[in-house]
Amino acid sequence: MFPDRLSPSEQMEDTPNTTVKPDGRRTLSPLFGLLSSALHYGVGGRMASPLSDPRHSASGSRIRPASRIAEGTPDGGRTLTCVDHEERIALFLDYENLAISARDHLGGMTFDLRPVADALAERGRVVVRRAYADWSYFDEDRRMLTRSHVELIDIPQRMGVSRKNAADIKMVVDALEVAFERAYISTFVLCTGDSDFTPLVDKLRELNKRVIGVGVERSTSALLPPACDEFLYYDRLEGVEIPAAPAQSGRPAGPRPAEPQPVVPEPEPQQAADTTVRDLDTLAALVAQTVAGLQRSAGGAVTASTLKRTLLRKDPTFNEADYGFRAFGELLRHLAEHNVVELLESSAKGDPEVTLPEHGDREAAFALLRAVVLDVAGTDGTVALSGLKNRVRKAAPDFSEKKLGYRSFLQFCKAAATSGAVDLRWSSDADDYLLTTEPNGGTHPDSVQ
């Protein structure tokens, strides 16, 4: 390939940087030999020639790095791994905005990152996680975020003066730095409801980045959601359980049930005898939720391999063997037999399409909800949403809206209202949603807040 290159002996004869030994042999001087070897073999000790460079094939064409190559195909070709087709996500949290908004507008609850992380797991791989705040005010939250592998950026307040703008500016600078320096990151998630970040959203989209916003609904500026490619309201995310608002003396209670509501923890029963069955129920709910989330966000068929990767993002310790199954396909077949999912043939052999059943258990659940509303409705024929789920679970202890693919009980009730099983409307007097079996008892569920 290099016909004009001299042999090593010829090179030394014409090279002034040689040393003649007593026996007449010529050798390179130590310094020149070191430089020559570095240029010829490279720093790592490999030949710099394209033919000997492991990054090139025998024909001289460049081979992709091993981390981007999957197993060889039957015809000897190479294909990219599935992970190369997934979105890379950078997560930035304006934590003071989130924590204060959750406390003030969601019944005093503490912000939890897990519902956000689960929602993002359905959209891609989160490779950057950063949160900005004066962490001396959020000691417990700091521990929670550290366990979630979030990098904490501390913006301390000085002399009692708020440093909110300093945190915002730092977050903007870091986001733009990541956008320019890490081209492989395709999606930016900004957890804030502050309209001050709208110019950042516009700039990121101008740089061909997808932007997802996350904020508490009542504290999110009306300017921010339209600027994003997608906006997730934290209070509507799967796994966010908003405490019931305490009754106020100056506001009529309406038809809200007067009896105390028993505290019934939903997903974790206490009986040890049927722990395995209950674990399978929890797993079925997780799978149904994940399939529903992927169908909303992916825009295409949800295959078994995609579902497995998403489950592992939500819980890296997930293993179907812990539930008594030898393979993930066996688990899916078990769930299909119990009408949790449906399996369809796909173009990839051994990787079926997973979808939710179009009918069956859902209609039975709507009928159950209607029967409970009829049974507990007050004199005006309505029943408040708060506490209704506990009554449904008294009638059917194995009920779980998550097994049907719904993020929350409210979403399940809206779906029941859409099907005509019940009517759902918001009551300002009761400060709650009211359900009734009477037709046209209120506005369409999509029109309520």
C-alpha positions as CSV (number, residue, x, y, z in Angstrom):
1,M,0.0,0.0,0.0
2,F,3.0,2.2,0.5
3,P,5.4,1.3,-2.4
4,D,7.6,4.4,-1.9
5,R,8.4,3.5,1.8
6,L,12.0,2.4,2.4
7,S,12.8,-0.7,4.3
8,P,13.9,-0.2,8.0
9,S,17.6,-1.0,7.0
10,E,17.5,1.6,4.2
11,Q,15.9,4.1,6.4
12,M,18.7,3.8,9.0
13,E,21.4,4.1,6.4
14,D,20.0,7.5,5.2
15,T,19.1,8.7,8.7
16,P,21.4,11.0,10.6
17,N,19.9,10.0,13.9
18,T,21.6,6.6,14.0
19,T,24.4,5.1,16.1
20,V,27.1,2.8,14.7
21,K,28.0,-0.1,17.0
22,P,31.4,-1.8,17.1
23,D,30.2,-4.7,15.1
24,G,29.1,-2.3,12.3
25,R,25.3,-2.5,13.0
26,R,23.3,0.7,12.9
27,T,20.7,1.5,15.5
28,L,18.4,4.4,16.0
29,S,19.2,6.9,18.8
30,P,16.9,6.4,21.8
31,L,15.0,9.7,21.4
32,F,14.5,9.3,17.7
33,G,13.4,5.7,18.1
34,L,10.8,6.7,20.7
35,L,9.4,9.4,18.4
36,S,9.4,7.1,15.4
37,S,7.6,4.3,17.3
38,A,5.0,6.8,18.5
39,L,4.3,8.0,15.0
40,H,4.3,4.6,13.5
41,Y,2.4,2.6,16.1
42,G,0.4,5.2,17.8
43,V,0.2,6.1,21.5
44,G,-1.6,2.8,22.3
45,G,1.0,0.7,20.7
46,R,-1.1,-0.3,17.6
47,M,-0.1,0.3,14.0
48,A,-1.3,3.6,12.7
49,S,-1.8,2.0,9.2
50,P,-5.5,1.9,8.1
51,L,-5.0,-1.8,7.5
52,S,-3.8,-2.6,11.0
53,D,-6.1,-0.1,12.8
54,P,-8.8,-2.1,14.5
55,R,-11.3,0.6,13.6
56,H,-11.0,-0.2,9.9
57,S,-11.9,-3.3,8.0
58,A,-9.7,-5.2,5.5
59,S,-11.1,-3.1,2.7
60,G,-10.1,0.1,4.4
61,S,-13.7,1.1,5.3
62,R,-14.3,2.3,8.9
63,I,-16.1,0.0,11.4
64,R,-18.4,1.4,14.0
65,P,-17.2,1.2,17.6
66,A,-18.1,-2.0,19.3
67,S,-20.4,-0.4,21.8
68,R,-22.7,0.5,18.8
69,I,-22.7,-3.0,17.2
70,A,-25.1,-5.7,17.9
71,E,-24.7,-9.4,17.2
72,G,-23.9,-10.3,13.7
73,T,-26.9,-11.0,11.4
74,P,-27.2,-14.4,9.6
75,D,-25.9,-12.9,6.4
76,G,-22.7,-11.6,8.1
77,G,-23.9,-8.0,8.3
78,R,-24.0,-5.7,11.4
79,T,-26.9,-3.9,12.9
80,L,-27.1,-1.1,15.4
81,T,-28.2,-2.1,18.9
82,C,-31.7,-1.1,20.1
83,V,-30.2,1.4,22.6
84,D,-28.9,3.5,19.7
85,H,-32.5,4.2,18.5
86,E,-33.6,5.4,22.0
87,E,-33.9,9.1,23.0
88,R,-31.2,10.4,25.3
89,I,-32.7,12.7,27.9
90,A,-31.2,15.5,30.0
91,L,-33.3,16.3,33.1
92,F,-33.1,19.7,34.8
93,L,-35.2,20.5,37.9
94,D,-36.0,23.9,39.2
95,Y,-36.5,22.3,42.6
96,E,-37.7,25.3,44.6
97,N,-40.5,25.9,42.1
98,L,-41.6,22.2,42.3
99,A,-41.3,21.7,46.0
100,I,-43.2,24.9,46.9
101,S,-45.8,24.3,44.2
102,A,-46.5,20.8,45.5
103,R,-46.7,22.0,49.1
104,D,-49.0,24.9,48.3
105,H,-51.3,23.4,45.7
106,L,-51.3,19.6,46.3
107,G,-52.5,19.4,49.9
108,G,-49.1,19.9,51.5
109,M,-47.6,16.9,49.8
110,T,-43.8,16.5,49.4
111,F,-42.5,16.4,45.9
112,D,-41.5,12.9,44.8
113,L,-39.2,12.4,41.8
114,R,-40.2,8.8,41.2
115,P,-43.4,9.5,39.1
116,V,-41.4,11.9,36.9
117,A,-38.6,9.2,36.5
118,D,-41.2,6.6,35.6
119,A,-42.8,8.8,33.0
120,L,-39.4,9.6,31.4
121,A,-38.5,5.9,31.4
122,E,-41.2,5.4,28.8
123,R,-39.7,8.1,26.6
124,G,-36.0,7.2,26.6
125,R,-32.7,7.0,28.7
126,V,-32.1,9.7,31.2
127,V,-28.3,10.4,31.0
128,V,-28.1,13.8,32.8
129,R,-29.9,14.6,36.1
130,R,-29.5,17.9,37.8
131,A,-31.5,19.8,40.4
132,Y,-31.0,23.5,41.4
133,A,-31.9,25.0,44.8
134,D,-30.5,26.2,48.1
135,W,-30.3,22.7,49.6
136,S,-30.0,24.0,53.2
137,Y,-33.8,24.4,53.0
138,F,-34.5,20.9,51.5
139,D,-32.5,18.5,53.7
140,E,-34.9,15.5,53.3
141,D,-35.5,16.2,49.7
142,R,-31.7,16.2,49.1
143,R,-31.4,12.7,50.4
144,M,-34.3,11.5,48.2
145,L,-32.7,13.1,45.1
146,T,-29.3,11.7,45.9
147,R,-30.7,8.2,46.1
148,S,-32.1,8.8,42.6
149,H,-28.6,9.8,41.3
150,V,-29.5,13.4,40.8
151,E,-26.6,15.9,40.7
152,L,-27.4,18.7,43.2
153,I,-26.4,22.2,42.2
154,D,-26.3,24.3,45.3
155,I,-27.3,28.0,44.9
156,P,-27.1,29.4,48.5
157,Q,-29.0,32.5,49.6
158,R,-27.0,35.3,51.1
159,M,-28.1,37.8,53.7
160,G,-31.7,36.8,53.5
161,V,-32.0,37.9,49.9
162,S,-33.6,35.4,47.5
163,R,-31.3,33.9,44.9
164,K,-34.1,32.6,42.7
165,N,-32.8,34.3,39.6
166,A,-29.3,33.0,40.3
167,A,-30.6,29.4,40.3
168,D,-32.6,30.1,37.1
169,I,-29.6,31.6,35.3
170,K,-27.3,28.7,36.3
171,M,-29.9,26.2,35.1
172,V,-30.2,28.0,31.7
173,V,-26.4,28.1,31.3
174,D,-26.0,24.5,32.1
175,A,-28.8,23.4,29.7
176,L,-27.3,25.4,26.8
177,E,-23.8,24.0,27.6
178,V,-25.2,20.4,27.5
179,A,-27.0,21.2,24.2
180,F,-23.9,22.4,22.5
181,E,-21.3,20.0,24.0
182,R,-23.4,16.7,24.0
183,A,-25.0,16.4,20.6
184,Y,-26.2,12.9,21.4
185,I,-28.7,14.3,23.9
186,S,-31.9,14.7,21.9
187,T,-34.5,15.5,24.6
188,F,-34.4,18.1,27.4
189,V,-36.8,17.9,30.3
190,L,-37.4,21.1,32.3
191,C,-39.2,20.6,35.5
192,T,-40.6,24.0,36.3
193,G,-43.7,26.0,35.9
194,D,-41.9,29.3,35.6
195,S,-42.5,31.3,32.4
196,D,-39.0,32.7,32.7
197,F,-37.8,29.5,31.1
198,T,-39.8,30.0,27.9
199,P,-36.9,31.6,26.0
200,L,-34.7,28.6,26.9
201,V,-37.4,26.3,25.5
202,D,-37.5,28.3,22.3
203,K,-33.7,28.2,22.0
204,L,-33.5,24.4,22.6
205,R,-36.1,23.8,20.0
206,E,-34.2,26.1,17.6
207,L,-31.2,23.8,18.2
208,N,-33.4,20.8,17.1
209,K,-33.9,19.5,20.6
210,R,-37.2,18.1,21.9
211,V,-38.3,19.8,25.0
212,I,-40.6,18.3,27.6
213,G,-41.9,20.4,30.5
214,V,-43.1,19.2,33.9
215,G,-44.9,21.3,36.4
216,V,-47.7,21.5,39.0
217,E,-50.9,22.4,37.2
218,R,-52.1,25.3,39.4
219,S,-48.7,27.0,39.5
220,T,-47.6,26.6,35.9
221,S,-47.6,29.7,33.8
222,A,-50.0,29.6,30.8
223,L,-47.1,30.6,28.6
224,L,-44.9,27.7,29.2
225,P,-46.8,24.5,28.1
226,P,-47.6,25.8,24.5
227,A,-43.8,26.4,24.0
228,C,-42.9,22.8,24.8
229,D,-43.1,19.8,22.5
230,E,-44.9,18.0,25.4
231,F,-45.9,19.1,28.9
232,L,-46.6,16.8,31.8
233,Y,-48.6,18.0,34.8
234,Y,-47.1,16.5,37.8
235,D,-50.4,16.1,39.6
236,R,-51.7,13.9,36.7
237,L,-48.6,11.6,36.6
238,E,-49.0,7.9,37.5
239,G,-48.0,7.3,41.1
240,V,-48.9,10.8,42.4
241,E,-51.5,10.5,45.2
242,I,-52.8,13.9,46.2
243,P,-54.1,14.0,49.8
244,A,-57.8,14.8,50.1
245,A,-58.4,18.5,50.8
246,P,-59.5,19.1,54.5
247,A,-63.1,20.3,54.9
248,Q,-63.4,24.1,55.3
249,S,-65.9,25.5,57.8
250,G,-66.8,28.4,55.6
251,R,-67.7,26.3,52.6
252,P,-70.7,23.9,52.3
253,A,-69.7,20.3,52.4
254,G,-72.2,19.4,49.7
255,P,-72.9,15.7,49.2
256,R,-69.4,14.7,50.5
257,P,-69.7,11.5,52.5
258,A,-69.7,12.3,56.3
259,E,-68.3,9.0,57.5
260,P,-64.6,8.8,58.1
261,Q,-62.6,7.3,55.3
262,P,-60.7,4.2,56.3
263,V,-57.0,4.2,55.3
264,V,-56.6,1.4,52.9
265,P,-53.1,1.2,51.4
266,E,-53.7,0.3,47.8
267,P,-50.9,-1.8,46.3
268,E,-49.3,-3.5,49.3
269,P,-51.6,-5.9,51.1
270,Q,-50.6,-7.2,54.5
271,Q,-51.6,-10.9,54.3
272,A,-48.6,-13.1,54.0
273,A,-50.5,-16.1,52.7
274,D,-51.2,-14.7,49.3
275,T,-48.0,-12.6,48.9
276,T,-47.2,-14.2,45.6
277,V,-50.6,-13.6,44.2
278,R,-50.6,-10.0,45.3
279,D,-47.1,-9.5,43.9
280,L,-48.4,-10.8,40.6
281,D,-51.3,-8.3,40.9
282,T,-48.8,-5.5,41.4
283,L,-46.7,-6.7,38.5
284,A,-49.8,-6.9,36.3
285,A,-50.7,-3.3,37.2
286,L,-47.1,-2.2,36.4
287,V,-47.1,-3.9,33.0
288,A,-50.5,-2.5,32.1
289,Q,-49.4,1.0,33.1
290,T,-46.2,0.8,31.2
291,V,-47.9,-0.5,28.0
292,A,-50.4,2.4,28.2
293,G,-47.6,4.9,28.7
294,L,-45.6,3.5,25.8
295,Q,-48.7,3.6,23.6
296,R,-49.2,7.3,24.4
297,S,-45.7,8.3,23.9
298,A,-44.1,5.9,21.4
299,G,-46.5,6.4,18.5
300,G,-45.8,2.9,17.2
301,A,-46.2,-0.7,18.1
302,V,-45.0,-1.7,21.6
303,T,-42.9,-4.8,21.3
304,A,-42.0,-7.2,24.1
305,S,-38.3,-6.1,24.0
306,T,-39.3,-2.4,24.3
307,L,-41.6,-3.2,27.2
308,K,-38.8,-5.2,29.0
309,R,-36.3,-2.3,28.6
310,T,-38.8,0.2,30.0
311,L,-39.6,-2.0,33.0
312,L,-35.9,-2.2,33.7
313,R,-35.7,1.6,33.6
314,K,-38.5,1.9,36.1
315,D,-37.0,-0.8,38.3
316,P,-33.4,-1.9,37.5
317,T,-33.8,-4.9,39.8
318,F,-36.8,-6.2,37.9
319,N,-36.5,-9.9,37.0
320,E,-39.3,-12.1,35.9
321,A,-37.7,-15.1,37.7
322,D,-38.6,-13.4,41.0
323,Y,-42.2,-14.1,40.1
324,G,-41.7,-17.7,39.1
325,F,-41.3,-17.3,35.3
326,R,-38.4,-18.7,33.3
327,A,-38.5,-16.1,30.6
328,F,-40.1,-12.7,29.9
329,G,-42.2,-14.3,27.1
330,E,-43.7,-16.7,29.6
331,L,-44.7,-13.9,31.9
332,L,-46.4,-12.1,29.0
333,R,-48.3,-15.2,28.1
334,H,-49.5,-15.6,31.7
335,L,-50.7,-12.0,31.7
336,A,-52.4,-12.5,28.3
337,E,-54.2,-15.5,29.7
338,H,-55.6,-13.3,32.5
339,N,-56.7,-10.6,30.1
340,V,-54.1,-8.0,31.3
341,V,-52.5,-7.7,27.9
342,E,-52.9,-9.0,24.4
343,L,-50.0,-10.5,22.3
344,L,-50.0,-10.0,18.5
345,E,-47.6,-11.2,15.9
346,S,-45.0,-8.6,14.8
347,S,-42.4,-8.4,12.0
348,A,-39.6,-9.5,14.3
349,K,-39.8,-13.2,15.1
350,G,-39.9,-13.9,18.8
351,D,-40.6,-10.3,19.7
352,P,-44.5,-10.0,19.8
353,E,-46.4,-6.8,19.9
354,V,-47.9,-6.1,23.3
355,T,-51.2,-4.1,23.6
356,L,-54.0,-3.6,26.1
357,P,-57.3,-5.5,25.6
358,E,-59.9,-3.5,23.8
359,H,-62.8,-4.9,25.9
360,G,-63.5,-7.3,28.7
361,D,-62.3,-6.3,32.2
362,R,-62.7,-2.6,31.5
363,E,-66.4,-2.9,30.8
364,A,-66.8,-5.0,34.0
365,A,-64.9,-2.3,36.0
366,F,-67.2,0.4,34.6
367,A,-70.2,-1.6,35.6
368,L,-68.8,-2.0,39.1
369,L,-68.2,1.7,39.4
370,R,-71.8,2.5,38.3
371,A,-73.2,0.0,40.8
372,V,-71.2,1.5,43.7
373,V,-72.3,5.1,42.7
374,L,-75.9,3.9,42.7
375,D,-75.4,2.3,46.1
376,V,-73.8,5.2,48.0
377,A,-75.2,8.2,46.2
378,G,-76.8,10.9,48.4
379,T,-80.3,12.3,48.2
380,D,-79.3,14.4,45.2
381,G,-78.0,11.3,43.4
382,T,-74.4,12.3,43.5
383,V,-71.3,11.0,45.3
384,A,-67.9,12.7,45.7
385,L,-64.8,11.3,44.1
386,S,-62.9,11.5,47.4
387,G,-63.3,8.2,49.2
388,L,-65.1,6.5,46.3
389,K,-62.1,4.3,45.5
390,N,-62.2,2.8,49.0
391,R,-65.8,1.9,48.5
392,V,-65.1,0.3,45.1
393,R,-62.4,-1.8,46.7
394,K,-64.7,-2.9,49.5
395,A,-67.1,-4.2,46.8
396,A,-64.2,-5.8,44.8
397,P,-61.0,-6.1,46.9
398,D,-58.9,-7.0,43.8
399,F,-59.9,-3.8,41.9
400,S,-57.1,-1.7,40.6
401,E,-57.4,0.9,37.9
402,K,-53.7,0.5,37.1
403,K,-54.3,-3.1,36.0
404,L,-56.5,-1.6,33.3
405,G,-53.8,0.8,32.2
406,Y,-55.1,4.0,33.9
407,R,-52.7,6.3,35.7
408,S,-55.1,7.3,38.4
409,F,-58.6,6.7,39.7
410,L,-59.7,10.0,38.3
411,Q,-58.6,9.0,34.8
412,F,-60.5,5.7,35.2
413,C,-63.6,7.7,36.2
414,K,-63.2,10.0,33.2
415,A,-63.0,6.9,30.9
416,A,-66.2,5.5,32.6
417,A,-67.9,8.9,32.0
418,T,-66.8,8.9,28.3
419,S,-68.3,5.4,27.9
420,G,-71.6,6.6,29.5
421,A,-71.4,4.4,32.6
422,V,-71.5,7.4,34.9
423,D,-71.5,11.2,34.7
424,L,-68.6,13.3,36.1
425,R,-68.5,17.0,36.8
426,W,-66.6,19.4,39.0
427,S,-68.4,21.1,41.9
428,S,-67.0,24.3,43.2
429,D,-69.2,24.1,46.3
430,A,-67.9,20.6,47.2
431,D,-64.4,21.4,45.9
432,D,-64.4,17.9,44.4
433,Y,-65.6,15.9,41.4
434,L,-69.1,14.5,41.7
435,L,-70.3,11.3,40.1
436,T,-73.9,10.3,39.3
437,T,-75.6,7.7,37.1
438,E,-78.1,10.2,35.8
439,P,-77.4,11.2,32.1
440,N,-76.4,14.8,31.4
441,G,-75.8,15.3,35.1
442,G,-72.9,17.7,34.3
443,T,-70.3,18.6,31.8
444,H,-68.2,16.2,29.7
445,P,-65.2,15.0,31.7
446,D,-62.8,16.5,29.2
447,S,-64.2,20.0,29.8
448,V,-63.5,19.9,33.5
449,Q,-60.2,21.0,34.9
